[in-house]
Amino acid sequence: MLKMKIQVLKGEQSNAQEALEAHQQSLEHAKQALVKADQDMESAEAEEKAAREAIAGGDRATHDLNRAFGKATEAVSKADESRVAAALEADRALNQVTMTKGTTCRT
């Protein structure tokens, strides 16, 4: 009877040892997964920071480009106004030449 109890206890001890080893392996896998998750989180945070910086840089670049576009548009408008004024002046001069020729030809 004592032998049977010893055998049963040895079996239970063996099962407990196997369960402990399996639990320790599971714990080690969980620790490794946690380390990888931490690394992935750091990587994701770095990528997010880079993306935010790129967006902020893009916003600044867009603002600078909009300002440059506004200045260029203003310069084009001024140049067009000058062209229109020059065209009017040329038309007036041509009209004066035409009227002068017409007056000189009649006399």
NORDAFEN-V67819 format. One record per residue. N is the residue number from 0. RES is the residue in one small letter. PSI is psi in radians with two decimals (none if undefined). OMEGA is omega in whole degrees, 0 to 359 (NA if undefined). D_CENTER is the distance of its C-alpha to the mean C-alpha in Angstrom with 2 decimals. Layout:
BEGIN
N:RES:PSI:OMEGA:D_CENTER, N:RES:PSI:OMEGA:D_CENTER
END
This chain:
BEGIN
0:m:-0.74:179:77.23, 1:l:-0.65:178:75.76, 2:k:-0.69:180:74.58, 3:m:-0.72:179:72.75, 4:k:-0.69:178:71.08, 5:i:-0.75:179:70.03, 6:q:-0.77:180:68.66, 7:v:-0.79:180:66.75, 8:l:-0.69:177:65.37, 9:k:-0.71:177:64.38, 10:g:-0.77:178:62.60, 11:e:-0.68:178:60.79, 12:q:-0.73:179:59.93, 13:s:-0.78:178:58.59, 14:n:-0.72:179:56.50, 15:a:-0.69:179:55.22, 16:q:-0.76:178:54.37, 17:e:-0.73:179:52.46, 18:a:-0.70:178:50.59, 19:l:-0.79:180:49.78, 20:e:-0.72:178:48.49, 21:a:-0.72:179:46.38, 22:h:-0.73:179:45.01, 23:q:-0.69:177:44.26, 24:q:-0.77:179:42.43, 25:s:-0.72:178:40.42, 26:l:-0.73:179:39.66, 27:e:-0.74:177:38.55, 28:h:-0.70:179:36.24, 29:a:-0.70:178:34.78, 30:k:-0.76:179:34.26, 31:q:-0.71:179:32.51, 32:a:-0.66:178:30.27, 33:l:-0.74:178:29.48, 34:v:-0.79:179:28.64, 35:k:-0.72:179:26.32, 36:a:-0.70:177:24.68, 37:d:-0.74:178:24.24, 38:q:-0.76:178:22.69, 39:d:-0.68:179:20.32, 40:m:-0.77:178:19.43, 41:e:-0.73:179:18.83, 42:s:-0.76:179:16.64, 43:a:-0.69:178:14.60, 44:e:-0.71:178:14.45, 45:a:-0.73:178:13.33, 46:e:-0.70:178:10.49, 47:e:-0.75:179:9.55, 48:k:-0.78:179:10.05, 49:a:-0.71:179:7.99, 50:a:-0.74:179:4.86, 51:r:-0.71:178:6.36, 52:e:-0.70:178:7.22, 53:a:-0.72:179:4.30, 54:i:-0.78:179:3.91, 55:a:-0.73:177:7.58, 56:g:-0.69:177:8.02, 57:g:-0.69:178:6.81, 58:d:-0.75:178:9.14, 59:r:-0.77:180:11.72, 60:a:-0.72:178:11.65, 61:t:-0.75:178:12.08, 62:h:-0.80:179:14.80, 63:d:-0.73:180:16.42, 64:l:-0.70:177:16.48, 65:n:-0.72:179:17.97, 66:r:-0.77:178:20.48, 67:a:-0.69:178:21.40, 68:f:-0.74:178:21.80, 69:g:-0.76:179:24.03, 70:k:-0.73:179:26.09, 71:a:-0.71:178:26.47, 72:t:-0.73:178:27.55, 73:e:-0.73:179:30.00, 74:a:-0.70:178:31.36, 75:v:-0.74:179:31.86, 76:s:-0.77:179:33.67, 77:k:-0.72:179:35.90, 78:a:-0.68:179:36.64, 79:d:-0.71:177:37.55, 80:e:-0.73:178:39.80, 81:s:-0.69:179:41.47, 82:r:-0.77:179:41.96, 83:v:-0.76:179:43.52, 84:a:-0.72:179:45.75, 85:a:-0.68:179:46.79, 86:a:-0.72:177:47.56, 87:l:-0.75:179:49.70, 88:e:-0.71:179:51.47, 89:a:-0.72:177:52.12, 90:d:-0.74:178:53.51, 91:r:-0.77:180:55.77, 92:a:-0.73:179:56.99, 93:l:-0.74:178:57.69, 94:n:-0.73:179:59.55, 95:q:-0.73:179:61.61, 96:v:-0.76:180:62.46, 97:t:-0.76:180:63.40, 98:m:-0.63:180:65.53, 99:t:-0.74:178:67.14, 100:k:-0.73:180:68.06, 101:g:-0.66:180:69.41, 102:t:-0.69:182:71.52, 103:t:-0.55:181:72.84, 104:c:-0.48:183:73.75, 105:r:-0.49:184:75.88, 106:t:none:NA:78.11
END
